[in-house]
Amino acid sequence: MFCLVFLALLSLTLAGPIDFEADLKHNVDLGRLQKDLAALDERLKNTADTEAEIEVLKAAYSKTVIESPAPINGSTCKDEDANELNEKAGEEKDLFEGDVLLTNDQLALIESLHKSNRSRRQALKDAGYSWGTGNPVIPYSYSATYPQATRRPTITAAMKYWEKFTCVRFKEVTSGYRVEVRESKGCSSYVGKINDRTGTQGLNLAEGCMSVGTICHELSHTFGFFHVQSRFDRDRYVDIDFNNILTDDKHNFDLEKEDKTLLRDIPYEFGSNMHYYHKDFARDSNKPAIYAKPAYKIYQEGMMGRVPTFYDILGVNKHFNCAANCKTSVSCSNGGVQDVNNCSKCLCPLGWAGDKCDQRPPNTTTITATATLQTKRVDMNVGAKGTEYKVEYYLFKAPAGQKVQMTPKVLGTRWSNSCDPMGIEIKFLRDSRPSGLQVCDWRVQQPTVTSETNEMLVQAYTLGEQFAVEMSFKAVN
């Protein structure tokens, strides 16, 4: 999951709408900012041990690339993520971790922490303001020049996503301190509440940011979260190839000091909505900048979740102490937790439903796996594009005591870094809580997945894009 951190050192007293460049010039000495970022860049490089492991991972990765797709009707297209949009817009050079707005004082504090024993998150939290706990309300408005007519529905859908699963609420206002949605060429946000007086703090959302997942990601920064790969325990799960990252981009992989308390028992999650795509900031975009360590290599192509995961949601609820709203407890099955918006029911991990998380979703098709190799093709037909996913579930079941083994093959010519517009998610672990393996890219030979129990659940989804996948499967001992 992602790192919790309140950022709050800025005295931001802006009264009117401003754009990205004006925001920076008002609050930041760009020369000093870039000098401090450069200091971080110089410190980050591969160690000898990491270099050796990366060479092995590079060789393995090169064998997964497919030269040409297995096409279905549809145009060849790639959807850009927030970091790519910011790089293309030229805004990334003035951002921390790719899409985080910092002031000079904030960055100077982060730099000073490398000389102390304090963690970034704790230091910034101690210096910060709070949106509140229990039932936090985040006031927001749109700048006078923001094109609301076309973008408001997607922004509203992202806010409602968070409201559905957490105790966070959003309230549109016209005065007082608030988050202001602003026009930009990219996607970026401050982290946490950065002031407690009048004025606004920016939430920059360009046209290319208009997906529920991307906006949920930026709102997570607004709540007070950094990215997953800045966690202090990152190096247990991934290797960062600093040789494939431009020198002035290395600061985006700055590592936290250890602070277990603020992780709130949330595990490292490759499929988190707050994890980088494995090629973000890569000098050679044909090769990863982030390699999953050998024990987790199955997640190499599954980094960066399309929407907040069960653990992303749980982290936000713990951060805002949402459980305090429930005065009684409830028993949940299959890793579910109490629903903070309906305390008599459970919030279920993906693939489970019902008040107690003891049922499969209603639209689940059960398929029996035997020793004979079979193929199941799923076609998600084109529909009206919008903010609601069309979703289907497929439950593959092997005989008791056996496991399901599956190799997916994506058909089509469209993909995105976060598998946002369409794809499948394969849940194969015994523990239902972590996100599954995301699959949506025809350019890569997908790994063979083996379930830990006799069941494997696949969620297929689309936002209206045509998508097809073939799943070859059988029962194994």
Secondary structure as a PSIPRED ss2 file (coil, helix, strand):
# PSIPRED VFORMAT (PSIPRED V4.0)

   1 M C   1.000  0.000  0.000
   2 F C   1.000  0.000  0.000
   3 C C   1.000  0.000  0.000
   4 L E   0.000  0.000  1.000
   5 V C   1.000  0.000  0.000
   6 F C   1.000  0.000  0.000
   7 L C   1.000  0.000  0.000
   8 A C   1.000  0.000  0.000
   9 L C   1.000  0.000  0.000
  10 L C   1.000  0.000  0.000
  11 S C   1.000  0.000  0.000
  12 L C   1.000  0.000  0.000
  13 T C   1.000  0.000  0.000
  14 L C   1.000  0.000  0.000
  15 A C   1.000  0.000  0.000
  16 G C   1.000  0.000  0.000
  17 P C   1.000  0.000  0.000
  18 I C   1.000  0.000  0.000
  19 D C   1.000  0.000  0.000
  20 F H   0.000  1.000  0.000
  21 E H   0.000  1.000  0.000
  22 A H   0.000  1.000  0.000
  23 D H   0.000  1.000  0.000
  24 L H   0.000  1.000  0.000
  25 K H   0.000  1.000  0.000
  26 H H   0.000  1.000  0.000
  27 N H   0.000  1.000  0.000
  28 V C   1.000  0.000  0.000
  29 D C   1.000  0.000  0.000
  30 L H   0.000  1.000  0.000
  31 G H   0.000  1.000  0.000
  32 R H   0.000  1.000  0.000
  33 L H   0.000  1.000  0.000
  34 Q H   0.000  1.000  0.000
  35 K H   0.000  1.000  0.000
  36 D H   0.000  1.000  0.000
  37 L H   0.000  1.000  0.000
  38 A H   0.000  1.000  0.000
  39 A H   0.000  1.000  0.000
  40 L H   0.000  1.000  0.000
  41 D H   0.000  1.000  0.000
  42 E H   0.000  1.000  0.000
  43 R H   0.000  1.000  0.000
  44 L C   1.000  0.000  0.000
  45 K C   1.000  0.000  0.000
  46 N C   1.000  0.000  0.000
  47 T C   1.000  0.000  0.000
  48 A H   0.000  1.000  0.000
  49 D H   0.000  1.000  0.000
  50 T H   0.000  1.000  0.000
  51 E H   0.000  1.000  0.000
  52 A H   0.000  1.000  0.000
  53 E H   0.000  1.000  0.000
  54 I H   0.000  1.000  0.000
  55 E H   0.000  1.000  0.000
  56 V H   0.000  1.000  0.000
  57 L H   0.000  1.000  0.000
  58 K H   0.000  1.000  0.000
  59 A H   0.000  1.000  0.000
  60 A H   0.000  1.000  0.000
  61 Y H   0.000  1.000  0.000
  62 S H   0.000  1.000  0.000
  63 K C   1.000  0.000  0.000
  64 T C   1.000  0.000  0.000
  65 V E   0.000  0.000  1.000
  66 I C   1.000  0.000  0.000
  67 E C   1.000  0.000  0.000
  68 S C   1.000  0.000  0.000
  69 P C   1.000  0.000  0.000
  70 A C   1.000  0.000  0.000
  71 P C   1.000  0.000  0.000
  72 I C   1.000  0.000  0.000
  73 N C   1.000  0.000  0.000
  74 G C   1.000  0.000  0.000
  75 S C   1.000  0.000  0.000
  76 T C   1.000  0.000  0.000
  77 C E   0.000  0.000  1.000
  78 K E   0.000  0.000  1.000
  79 D E   0.000  0.000  1.000
  80 E C   1.000  0.000  0.000
  81 D C   1.000  0.000  0.000
  82 A H   0.000  1.000  0.000
  83 N H   0.000  1.000  0.000
  84 E H   0.000  1.000  0.000
  85 L H   0.000  1.000  0.000
  86 N H   0.000  1.000  0.000
  87 E H   0.000  1.000  0.000
  88 K H   0.000  1.000  0.000
  89 A H   0.000  1.000  0.000
  90 G C   1.000  0.000  0.000
  91 E C   1.000  0.000  0.000
  92 E H   0.000  1.000  0.000
  93 K H   0.000  1.000  0.000
  94 D H   0.000  1.000  0.000
  95 L C   1.000  0.000  0.000
  96 F E   0.000  0.000  1.000
  97 E C   1.000  0.000  0.000
  98 G C   1.000  0.000  0.000
  99 D C   1.000  0.000  0.000
 100 V E   0.000  0.000  1.000
 101 L C   1.000  0.000  0.000
 102 L C   1.000  0.000  0.000
 103 T C   1.000  0.000  0.000
 104 N H   0.000  1.000  0.000
 105 D H   0.000  1.000  0.000
 106 Q H   0.000  1.000  0.000
 107 L H   0.000  1.000  0.000
 108 A H   0.000  1.000  0.000
 109 L H   0.000  1.000  0.000
 110 I H   0.000  1.000  0.000
 111 E H   0.000  1.000  0.000
 112 S H   0.000  1.000  0.000
 113 L H   0.000  1.000  0.000
 114 H C   1.000  0.000  0.000
 115 K C   1.000  0.000  0.000
 116 S C   1.000  0.000  0.000
 117 N C   1.000  0.000  0.000
 118 R C   1.000  0.000  0.000
 119 S C   1.000  0.000  0.000
 120 R H   0.000  1.000  0.000
 121 R H   0.000  1.000  0.000
 122 Q H   0.000  1.000  0.000
 123 A H   0.000  1.000  0.000
 124 L H   0.000  1.000  0.000
 125 K H   0.000  1.000  0.000
 126 D H   0.000  1.000  0.000
 127 A C   1.000  0.000  0.000
 128 G C   1.000  0.000  0.000
 129 Y E   0.000  0.000  1.000
 130 S C   1.000  0.000  0.000
 131 W C   1.000  0.000  0.000
 132 G C   1.000  0.000  0.000
 133 T C   1.000  0.000  0.000
 134 G C   1.000  0.000  0.000
 135 N C   1.000  0.000  0.000
 136 P C   1.000  0.000  0.000
 137 V E   0.000  0.000  1.000
 138 I E   0.000  0.000  1.000
 139 P E   0.000  0.000  1.000
 140 Y E   0.000  0.000  1.000
 141 S E   0.000  0.000  1.000
 142 Y E   0.000  0.000  1.000
 143 S C   1.000  0.000  0.000
 144 A C   1.000  0.000  0.000
 145 T C   1.000  0.000  0.000
 146 Y C   1.000  0.000  0.000
 147 P C   1.000  0.000  0.000
 148 Q H   0.000  1.000  0.000
 149 A H   0.000  1.000  0.000
 150 T H   0.000  1.000  0.000
 151 R H   0.000  1.000  0.000
 152 R H   0.000  1.000  0.000
 153 P H   0.000  1.000  0.000
 154 T H   0.000  1.000  0.000
 155 I H   0.000  1.000  0.000
 156 T H   0.000  1.000  0.000
 157 A H   0.000  1.000  0.000
 158 A H   0.000  1.000  0.000
 159 M H   0.000  1.000  0.000
 160 K H   0.000  1.000  0.000
 161 Y H   0.000  1.000  0.000
 162 W H   0.000  1.000  0.000
 163 E H   0.000  1.000  0.000
 164 K H   0.000  1.000  0.000
 165 F H   0.000  1.000  0.000
 166 T C   1.000  0.000  0.000
 167 C C   1.000  0.000  0.000
 168 V C   1.000  0.000  0.000
 169 R E   0.000  0.000  1.000
 170 F E   0.000  0.000  1.000
 171 K E   0.000  0.000  1.000
 172 E E   0.000  0.000  1.000
 173 V C   1.000  0.000  0.000
 174 T C   1.000  0.000  0.000
 175 S C   1.000  0.000  0.000
 176 G C   1.000  0.000  0.000
 177 Y C   1.000  0.000  0.000
 178 R E   0.000  0.000  1.000
 179 V E   0.000  0.000  1.000
 180 E E   0.000  0.000  1.000
 181 V E   0.000  0.000  1.000
 182 R E   0.000  0.000  1.000
 183 E C   1.000  0.000  0.000
 184 S C   1.000  0.000  0.000
 185 K C   1.000  0.000  0.000
 186 G C   1.000  0.000  0.000
 187 C E   0.000  0.000  1.000
 188 S E   0.000  0.000  1.000
 189 S E   0.000  0.000  1.000
 190 Y C   1.000  0.000  0.000
 191 V C   1.000  0.000  0.000
 192 G C   1.000  0.000  0.000
 193 K E   0.000  0.000  1.000
 194 I C   1.000  0.000  0.000
 195 N C   1.000  0.000  0.000
 196 D C   1.000  0.000  0.000
 197 R C   1.000  0.000  0.000
 198 T C   1.000  0.000  0.000
 199 G C   1.000  0.000  0.000
 200 T E   0.000  0.000  1.000
 201 Q E   0.000  0.000  1.000
 202 G E   0.000  0.000  1.000
 203 L E   0.000  0.000  1.000
 204 N E   0.000  0.000  1.000
 205 L E   0.000  0.000  1.000
 206 A C   1.000  0.000  0.000
 207 E H   0.000  1.000  0.000
 208 G H   0.000  1.000  0.000
 209 C H   0.000  1.000  0.000
 210 M C   1.000  0.000  0.000
 211 S C   1.000  0.000  0.000
 212 V H   0.000  1.000  0.000
 213 G H   0.000  1.000  0.000
 214 T H   0.000  1.000  0.000
 215 I H   0.000  1.000  0.000
 216 C H   0.000  1.000  0.000
 217 H H   0.000  1.000  0.000
 218 E H   0.000  1.000  0.000
 219 L H   0.000  1.000  0.000
 220 S H   0.000  1.000  0.000
 221 H H   0.000  1.000  0.000
 222 T H   0.000  1.000  0.000
 223 F H   0.000  1.000  0.000
 224 G C   1.000  0.000  0.000
 225 F E   0.000  0.000  1.000
 226 F C   1.000  0.000  0.000
 227 H C   1.000  0.000  0.000
 228 V H   0.000  1.000  0.000
 229 Q H   0.000  1.000  0.000
 230 S H   0.000  1.000  0.000
 231 R C   1.000  0.000  0.000
 232 F C   1.000  0.000  0.000
 233 D C   1.000  0.000  0.000
 234 R H   0.000  1.000  0.000
 235 D H   0.000  1.000  0.000
 236 R H   0.000  1.000  0.000
 237 Y C   1.000  0.000  0.000
 238 V E   0.000  0.000  1.000
 239 D E   0.000  0.000  1.000
 240 I E   0.000  0.000  1.000
 241 D C   1.000  0.000  0.000
 242 F H   0.000  1.000  0.000
 243 N H   0.000  1.000  0.000
 244 N H   0.000  1.000  0.000
 245 I E   0.000  0.000  1.000
 246 L C   1.000  0.000  0.000
 247 T H   0.000  1.000  0.000
 248 D H   0.000  1.000  0.000
 249 D H   0.000  1.000  0.000
 250 K H   0.000  1.000  0.000
 251 H H   0.000  1.000  0.000
 252 N H   0.000  1.000  0.000
 253 F H   0.000  1.000  0.000
 254 D C   1.000  0.000  0.000
 255 L C   1.000  0.000  0.000
 256 E C   1.000  0.000  0.000
 257 K C   1.000  0.000  0.000
 258 E C   1.000  0.000  0.000
 259 D C   1.000  0.000  0.000
 260 K H   0.000  1.000  0.000
 261 T H   0.000  1.000  0.000
 262 L H   0.000  1.000  0.000
 263 L H   0.000  1.000  0.000
 264 R C   1.000  0.000  0.000
 265 D C   1.000  0.000  0.000
 266 I C   1.000  0.000  0.000
 267 P C   1.000  0.000  0.000
 268 Y C   1.000  0.000  0.000
 269 E C   1.000  0.000  0.000
 270 F C   1.000  0.000  0.000
 271 G C   1.000  0.000  0.000
 272 S C   1.000  0.000  0.000
 273 N C   1.000  0.000  0.000
 274 M C   1.000  0.000  0.000
 275 H C   1.000  0.000  0.000
 276 Y C   1.000  0.000  0.000
 277 Y C   1.000  0.000  0.000
 278 H C   1.000  0.000  0.000
 279 K C   1.000  0.000  0.000
 280 D C   1.000  0.000  0.000
 281 F C   1.000  0.000  0.000
 282 A E   0.000  0.000  1.000
 283 R C   1.000  0.000  0.000
 284 D C   1.000  0.000  0.000
 285 S C   1.000  0.000  0.000
 286 N C   1.000  0.000  0.000
 287 K C   1.000  0.000  0.000
 288 P C   1.000  0.000  0.000
 289 A C   1.000  0.000  0.000
 290 I E   0.000  0.000  1.000
 291 Y E   0.000  0.000  1.000
 292 A E   0.000  0.000  1.000
 293 K C   1.000  0.000  0.000
 294 P H   0.000  1.000  0.000
 295 A H   0.000  1.000  0.000
 296 Y H   0.000  1.000  0.000
 297 K H   0.000  1.000  0.000
 298 I H   0.000  1.000  0.000
 299 Y H   0.000  1.000  0.000
 300 Q C   1.000  0.000  0.000
 301 E C   1.000  0.000  0.000
 302 G C   1.000  0.000  0.000
 303 M C   1.000  0.000  0.000
 304 M C   1.000  0.000  0.000
 305 G C   1.000  0.000  0.000
 306 R C   1.000  0.000  0.000
 307 V C   1.000  0.000  0.000
 308 P C   1.000  0.000  0.000
 309 T C   1.000  0.000  0.000
 310 F H   0.000  1.000  0.000
 311 Y H   0.000  1.000  0.000
 312 D H   0.000  1.000  0.000
 313 I H   0.000  1.000  0.000
 314 L H   0.000  1.000  0.000
 315 G H   0.000  1.000  0.000
 316 V H   0.000  1.000  0.000
 317 N H   0.000  1.000  0.000
 318 K H   0.000  1.000  0.000
 319 H H   0.000  1.000  0.000
 320 F C   1.000  0.000  0.000
 321 N C   1.000  0.000  0.000
 322 C H   0.000  1.000  0.000
 323 A H   0.000  1.000  0.000
 324 A H   0.000  1.000  0.000
 325 N H   0.000  1.000  0.000
 326 C C   1.000  0.000  0.000
 327 K C   1.000  0.000  0.000
 328 T C   1.000  0.000  0.000
 329 S C   1.000  0.000  0.000
 330 V C   1.000  0.000  0.000
 331 S C   1.000  0.000  0.000
 332 C C   1.000  0.000  0.000
 333 S C   1.000  0.000  0.000
 334 N C   1.000  0.000  0.000
 335 G C   1.000  0.000  0.000
 336 G C   1.000  0.000  0.000
 337 V E   0.000  0.000  1.000
 338 Q E   0.000  0.000  1.000
 339 D E   0.000  0.000  1.000
 340 V C   1.000  0.000  0.000
 341 N C   1.000  0.000  0.000
 342 N E   0.000  0.000  1.000
 343 C E   0.000  0.000  1.000
 344 S E   0.000  0.000  1.000
 345 K E   0.000  0.000  1.000
 346 C E   0.000  0.000  1.000
 347 L E   0.000  0.000  1.000
 348 C C   1.000  0.000  0.000
 349 P C   1.000  0.000  0.000
 350 L C   1.000  0.000  0.000
 351 G C   1.000  0.000  0.000
 352 W C   1.000  0.000  0.000
 353 A E   0.000  0.000  1.000
 354 G C   1.000  0.000  0.000
 355 D C   1.000  0.000  0.000
 356 K C   1.000  0.000  0.000
 357 C C   1.000  0.000  0.000
 358 D C   1.000  0.000  0.000
 359 Q E   0.000  0.000  1.000
 360 R C   1.000  0.000  0.000
 361 P C   1.000  0.000  0.000
 362 P C   1.000  0.000  0.000
 363 N C   1.000  0.000  0.000
 364 T E   0.000  0.000  1.000
 365 T E   0.000  0.000  1.000
 366 T E   0.000  0.000  1.000
 367 I E   0.000  0.000  1.000
 368 T E   0.000  0.000  1.000
 369 A C   1.000  0.000  0.000
 370 T C   1.000  0.000  0.000
 371 A C   1.000  0.000  0.000
 372 T C   1.000  0.000  0.000
 373 L C   1.000  0.000  0.000
 374 Q E   0.000  0.000  1.000
 375 T E   0.000  0.000  1.000
 376 K E   0.000  0.000  1.000
 377 R E   0.000  0.000  1.000
 378 V E   0.000  0.000  1.000
 379 D E   0.000  0.000  1.000
 380 M E   0.000  0.000  1.000
 381 N C   1.000  0.000  0.000
 382 V C   1.000  0.000  0.000
 383 G C   1.000  0.000  0.000
 384 A C   1.000  0.000  0.000
 385 K C   1.000  0.000  0.000
 386 G C   1.000  0.000  0.000
 387 T C   1.000  0.000  0.000
 388 E C   1.000  0.000  0.000
 389 Y C   1.000  0.000  0.000
 390 K E   0.000  0.000  1.000
 391 V E   0.000  0.000  1.000
 392 E E   0.000  0.000  1.000
 393 Y E   0.000  0.000  1.000
 394 Y E   0.000  0.000  1.000
 395 L E   0.000  0.000  1.000
 396 F E   0.000  0.000  1.000
 397 K E   0.000  0.000  1.000
 398 A C   1.000  0.000  0.000
 399 P C   1.000  0.000  0.000
 400 A C   1.000  0.000  0.000
 401 G C   1.000  0.000  0.000
 402 Q C   1.000  0.000  0.000
 403 K E   0.000  0.000  1.000
 404 V E   0.000  0.000  1.000
 405 Q E   0.000  0.000  1.000
 406 M E   0.000  0.000  1.000
 407 T E   0.000  0.000  1.000
 408 P E   0.000  0.000  1.000
 409 K E   0.000  0.000  1.000
 410 V E   0.000  0.000  1.000
 411 L E   0.000  0.000  1.000
 412 G C   1.000  0.000  0.000
 413 T C   1.000  0.000  0.000
 414 R E   0.000  0.000  1.000
 415 W E   0.000  0.000  1.000
 416 S E   0.000  0.000  1.000
 417 N C   1.000  0.000  0.000
 418 S C   1.000  0.000  0.000
 419 C C   1.000  0.000  0.000
 420 D C   1.000  0.000  0.000
 421 P C   1.000  0.000  0.000
 422 M E   0.000  0.000  1.000
 423 G E   0.000  0.000  1.000
 424 I E   0.000  0.000  1.000
 425 E E   0.000  0.000  1.000
 426 I E   0.000  0.000  1.000
 427 K E   0.000  0.000  1.000
 428 F C   1.000  0.000  0.000
 429 L C   1.000  0.000  0.000
 430 R C   1.000  0.000  0.000
 431 D C   1.000  0.000  0.000
 432 S C   1.000  0.000  0.000
 433 R C   1.000  0.000  0.000
 434 P C   1.000  0.000  0.000
 435 S C   1.000  0.000  0.000
 436 G C   1.000  0.000  0.000
 437 L E   0.000  0.000  1.000
 438 Q E   0.000  0.000  1.000
 439 V E   0.000  0.000  1.000
 440 C C   1.000  0.000  0.000
 441 D C   1.000  0.000  0.000
 442 W C   1.000  0.000  0.000
 443 R C   1.000  0.000  0.000
 444 V E   0.000  0.000  1.000
 445 Q C   1.000  0.000  0.000
 446 Q C   1.000  0.000  0.000
 447 P C   1.000  0.000  0.000
 448 T C   1.000  0.000  0.000
 449 V E   0.000  0.000  1.000
 450 T E   0.000  0.000  1.000
 451 S C   1.000  0.000  0.000
 452 E C   1.000  0.000  0.000
 453 T C   1.000  0.000  0.000
 454 N C   1.000  0.000  0.000
 455 E E   0.000  0.000  1.000
 456 M E   0.000  0.000  1.000
 457 L E   0.000  0.000  1.000
 458 V E   0.000  0.000  1.000
 459 Q E   0.000  0.000  1.000
 460 A E   0.000  0.000  1.000
 461 Y E   0.000  0.000  1.000
 462 T E   0.000  0.000  1.000
 463 L C   1.000  0.000  0.000
 464 G C   1.000  0.000  0.000
 465 E C   1.000  0.000  0.000
 466 Q C   1.000  0.000  0.000
 467 F E   0.000  0.000  1.000
 468 A E   0.000  0.000  1.000
 469 V E   0.000  0.000  1.000
 470 E E   0.000  0.000  1.000
 471 M E   0.000  0.000  1.000
 472 S E   0.000  0.000  1.000
 473 F E   0.000  0.000  1.000
 474 K E   0.000  0.000  1.000
 475 A E   0.000  0.000  1.000
 476 V E   0.000  0.000  1.000
 477 N C   1.000  0.000  0.000
